Amino acid sequence: MVSVLPAAIFLHFSILQKMGVGDLFSPSSNLSVLAVNNDVKLGGALHKAKIEVTEEGTRAAAATTFFSFRSSRPSEPAQFKCNHPFIYLIFDKTDQSVLFTGVFRRPF
């Protein structure tokens, strides 16, 4: 068995800037489609990847995480009504990574 080690963590700022999405991390970025008051700011991105090559084939696992910071949270939980399309993410707190993403297209 051949294993590509170590499993690596990459900070994507320079790569994302070269791809033209570096403005996402700017304090002046407009992410108003994600929040009513445009108070969402991205603080960074992380990517973890592992590739394993064996006689049976190749296995690869990867996860990319975008994260943000807020100085204060609302005292009351926010009410979220599923009456419009939205994107959702399932986040693993242990690995600090996004496991799955999806799109909700139709309200019930």
N, C-alpha and C positions, 0 to 999 in steps of 0.2 A: 504494500500500500504506500502510495506517495501522498503526502499531505503538504499543502502550501501553508507554511506557518511564518510568522505568527498571524493569527486573525488580526486584522488591522482596523484601526479607527482613523478616519480621515476627516479633517476639517475642510469644508467645501467652499469657503469664502472665495478664494482666488479662482477656482474652477467655475463656480456659479457666476462670478463677475464676467469671466470670459464668455460664458454662454448668454450673457445679457440679462441675467436676473439678479445681479448684485444689488439693484435698488431695493429689493425686498428687505434688506437689512438696514436700510437707511432710516434714520428717525423721521424723515419726511415722507416715507413711503405711504401710499394710499391703499390701505387694506379695508376700505369701508364696506366692501362686499362681504367681509367676514364678521363685522361687528357694527351695531347700530351707530355708536358714537365714534367710530374710527379710532378706538383706543387700543387696538391690537397692533403690536409691533413684534417683528421677529428678531430674536436675539442671536440666532445661529443655526447651524445645521451640522449633523453628525451622520456618518455613514459607517456601518460595520459590515464586513464581508469575510466569508471563509470559503475556500475552495478545496475540495478533497478529491483526489484522483486515485481510483483503484482499478483492479483488473476488470471489475464489473461495469465501470463507467465513471462518470464525474458527478459529484454532488456539490451544489453551491447554495449558500444561504446569504442573504443580504438584507439589510434594513437601513432605511434612511429616516432620520428624525429632524424635523424643524422644531425649534423651541422658542418660547417667548418669555418675557419677564413682566410682571405687573407689580407695581409698588404697593397696591392695596386691593383687597378683594371686597366685593359687596357684602354687607352684613347679612342680607337676606339672600337665599338661593335664587338664582335667576329662573324664570319660568320660560320653558322652551316649548312652543307649539309647533308640531310637525304639520304645518299647513302650507309648506312651500318646499321646493327642492333644496337639498343641502348635501354637503360632503361630510362624511364622518370617518373617524379614525379609531382603531382599537390600539391602545397604548399599553405596553408592558412596563410596569413601574420598576421591576427588578433589573431589567436590561436597559431601561430608559430608551426604549425604541418603539417605533410604530410597527405593529404586526400586520395590520390589515387596513385598507382604506376602502370606502365605498361611496356610492352616490344614491341618495334618496330622491327619486324623481316625481312620485305621485303621492299626494296626501290621500288618506283613507276617506 
